Amino acid sequence: MSEYKTNVMRILDKAKISYKHYTYADTDAISGTEVAAVLKQNPEQVFKTLVTASKSGNHYVFMIPVECELDLKKAAFAVGEKSIEMLKLKELLPLTGYVHGGCSPIGMKKLFKTVIDSSAQAFDTIIFSAGKIGYQVELKPDDLRKIVPFEFKEVVFQA
């Protein structure tokens, strides 16, 4: 495999933050659950990055395990909003610089308030998009915090 670097990896390198990277670009994996399976990783440790919008016009980023769904009520409460909704697909690229399926909390055009589901605290590292479909990075939440300030909050539906 060639040593391909995404913008996220370059940002991590520049900040001297160690990380592991994975690629699934040569597979048919599309959903986060499929990606976790292809990478032979625990799906509870693999996170997807979701961008939301509030009625007040603010945008928020939520990172949740790939097998979970964002609880919009809990998410709104976590960021002090009455309600939030998922960002419309056509707004994602102009707002963040990322396409659906390749969205990372690192390297967005703007820094948005970010919340990571509290389940991440059970792991030494979490895995998430490296900013391009087919690429993932794994790093410690404390290292992620050096680049993207975030809070841990419970924001997923509990089964």
C-alpha positions, 0 to 999 in steps of 0.5 A: 500500500502506498503511503497516502496522507490525508489532510487530517494525517498532515494536521496530526503530523504537524502537531506531532500527535501519534496516531495509527491509520487504516485504509479500506479504500480497496473494499466495498465497505460503505457504512461505519459498521461495514468499515469496522468489520473490514478493519476488524475493529470493535464497532463500539470503538469506531466513531462516525462524525455527524454535523447538525444545525440548530434553529439559532443558526449554530452548527455542532459536531457529534461523534458517536459509535458507528452502530448507534444513532444520534438522539437529537433531544439529548444532543440539543440538550448537550449543547444548550439548544432547544432543538437541532437537526441533521445538516442537509447533505448539500450543506456539508461540503460547503460548510465543512470541506468534507463529503458525506462518509469522509467527514472528520472532526479534524480539519473542518473549514471552521471549528465547531462545538464538538461533543463525543458520546461518553461511551468513548471514555471506555477506550484508550483510543477511538477510530474515526474518519481521516477526512477522506472516504476509505481512510481512518485514524486511531488516536487517544481522545486526549490527543484529539483534544489538543486539536479539537476541543470537545466534551464527553456527553451521552448523546446516543439512543440507548437500546 
